[in-house]
Amino acid sequence: MNVESHFKGWAKPGPVPPGLNASLEVGPDETLDAISGHFRLFQLRDGHRFSTDDILTAWYGTTWCPTARKALDLGSGLGTVGMICAWRLPGAKFVTVEAQSESVALARKSARYNGLADRYEIREGDFRAPEILSAGETFDLITGSPPYFPPGAGVPSEHPQKLACRFELRGTIADYCATAAKHLAAGGFFACVFPYEPAQPAWKPPQKPPAWSSSANGPWCSAKVIRRWSGCSG
């Protein structure tokens, strides 16, 4: 990969990305974009691109669970949430799950570029499938930035990658919550983003633990962090 190390005679500051020595090339239909620190993200030029939903989810999750040793990202797409979390939690090991092969290939490329091969596992498949996550796997931090438009609720994109990232083609927010409840360790956190309208709450918090730890509500989206108490069955 041809990346300039100097600008007008001056050495560019900051660490050298591991990917510069990994023989990775930016394809003609791809871009390589900054995401956190020296971490970069491979994206399709005309495909799905990362959004503020991803950034918000990663920031909340890592802020409320800064000591996580094991983390899981559901429906990980390009790997935006997982990559940001991995940058903010350099001592944690990650498992991410994504069903779209095209997105998985880009995420694996980004993981290599960012030098995460030893602590970042990307599994291809539907996280609802029993063979993807074993019953005994638990995580201190679970994140998710799900699509939240029912099929038919808007104009579908002609690009399949965009379509699956915007419309609920493989389950809903309920599936994210159900999976998180099965795999969240005692004392762990689940952070996700979902539309919130005061007149019609997308999801009402339960009356007993797990309880809301924090929320950041806007006119359209809300990030929620849920803590699982040791005595809670989910």
Residue pairs with C-beta under 8 A, 6 or more apart in sequence:
1 19
1 20
1 22
1 23
1 24
1 25
1 26
3 20
4 12
5 11
5 12
5 16
6 12
14 37
14 38
15 37
15 38
16 38
17 38
17 39
17 40
17 113
17 114
17 115
18 112
18 113
18 114
18 115
19 40
19 112
19 113
19 114
19 115
22 112
22 113
24 109
24 112
24 113
26 32
26 42
29 44
29 45
29 46
30 42
30 43
30 44
30 45
30 106
31 42
31 43
31 44
31 45
32 40
32 41
32 42
32 113
33 40
33 41
33 43
33 50
34 40
34 41
35 41
35 50
35 80
35 83
35 84
35 87
36 83
36 84
36 87
36 88
37 87
38 114
39 83
39 84
39 86
39 87
39 110
39 114
40 110
40 113
40 114
41 50
41 78
41 79
41 80
41 83
41 110
42 78
42 106
42 109
42 110
42 113
43 49
43 50
43 78
43 106
44 102
44 106
44 161
46 159
47 102
47 159
47 161
47 162
48 77
48 78
48 103
48 159
48 161
48 162
48 165
50 78
50 80
51 145
52 221
53 145
53 193
53 221
54 77
54 80
54 81
54 84
54 145
55 80
55 84
56 193
56 216
56 221
56 223
57 81
57 143
57 144
57 145
57 191
57 192
57 193
57 223
58 80
58 81
58 82
58 84
58 85
58 88
58 143
59 84
59 88
60 191
60 214
60 216
60 223
60 225
61 71
61 81
61 85
61 141
61 143
61 189
61 191
61 225
62 68
62 84
62 85
62 88
62 89
62 141
64 189
64 191
64 213
64 214
64 225
64 227
65 140
65 141
65 188
65 189
65 191
65 225
66 88
66 89
67 140
68 89
68 92
68 139
68 140
68 141
68 188
68 189
69 91
69 92
69 93
69 140
70 92
70 93
70 94
70 95
70 138
70 139
70 140
70 141
70 185
71 82
71 85
71 89
71 92
71 93
71 94
71 95
71 139
71 140
71 141
71 142
71 143
72 94
72 95
72 96
72 97
72 133
72 137
72 139
72 141
72 142
72 143
72 183
73 79
73 81
73 82
73 85
73 94
73 95
73 96
73 97
73 142
73 143
73 144
74 97
74 127
74 142
74 143
74 144
74 146
74 176
74 179
74 180
75 97
75 98
75 99
75 127
75 144
75 145
75 146
75 147
75 170
75 176
76 82
76 96
76 97
76 98
76 103
76 107
76 122
77 98
77 100
77 103
77 107
77 145
77 165
78 103
78 106
78 107
78 110
79 96
79 98
79 103
79 106
79 107
79 110
79 111
79 122
80 145
81 143
81 144
81 145
82 94
82 96
82 107
82 120
82 143
83 110
83 111
83 114
83 116
85 92
85 94
85 141
85 143
86 92
86 94
86 114
86 116
86 119
86 120
87 114
89 141
92 119
92 140
92 141
93 119
93 120
93 121
94 116
94 119
94 120
94 121
95 121
95 123
95 133
95 137
95 139
96 107
96 120
96 121
96 122
96 123
97 123
97 124
97 125
97 126
97 127
97 132
97 133
98 104
98 107
98 122
98 123
98 124
99 124
99 125
99 126
99 127
99 164
99 170
100 160
100 161
100 164
101 124
102 160
102 161
103 161
104 122
104 124
107 122
108 122
111 117
111 120
111 122
123 132
125 131
125 132
126 132
126 170
126 171
127 133
127 175
127 179
128 170
128 171
128 175
128 179
133 179
133 182
133 183
135 182
137 183
138 183
138 184
138 185
138 188
139 183
139 184
139 185
139 188
140 185
140 187
140 188
140 189
141 188
141 189
141 190
141 191
142 180
142 183
142 184
142 188
142 189
142 190
142 191
143 190
143 191
143 192
144 176
144 180
144 190
144 191
144 192
144 193
145 192
145 193
146 168
146 172
146 173
146 176
146 192
146 193
146 194
147 164
147 165
147 166
147 167
147 168
147 169
148 168
148 172
148 173
148 194
148 195
148 202
149 166
149 167
149 168
150 167
150 168
150 172
151 167
151 168
151 169
153 167
154 166
154 167
156 163
156 167
157 163
157 166
163 169
164 170
173 192
173 194
173 202
173 203
176 192
177 190
177 192
177 203
180 190
180 192
180 226
181 190
181 228
181 234
182 234
184 190
184 228
184 234
185 228
186 228
186 229
186 230
187 227
187 228
187 229
187 230
188 227
188 228
189 213
189 225
189 226
189 227
189 228
190 210
190 225
190 226
190 228
191 223
191 224
191 225
191 226
192 223
192 224
193 221
193 222
193 223
193 224
194 202
194 203
194 221
194 222
194 224
195 202
195 220
195 221
195 222
196 202
196 217
196 218
196 220
196 221
196 222
202 222
205 211
205 212
208 232
209 227
209 228
209 229
209 231
209 232
210 226
210 227
210 228
210 229
210 232
211 226
211 227
211 229
212 224
212 225
212 226
213 225
213 226
213 227
214 224
214 225
215 222
215 223
215 224
215 225
216 222
216 223
228 234
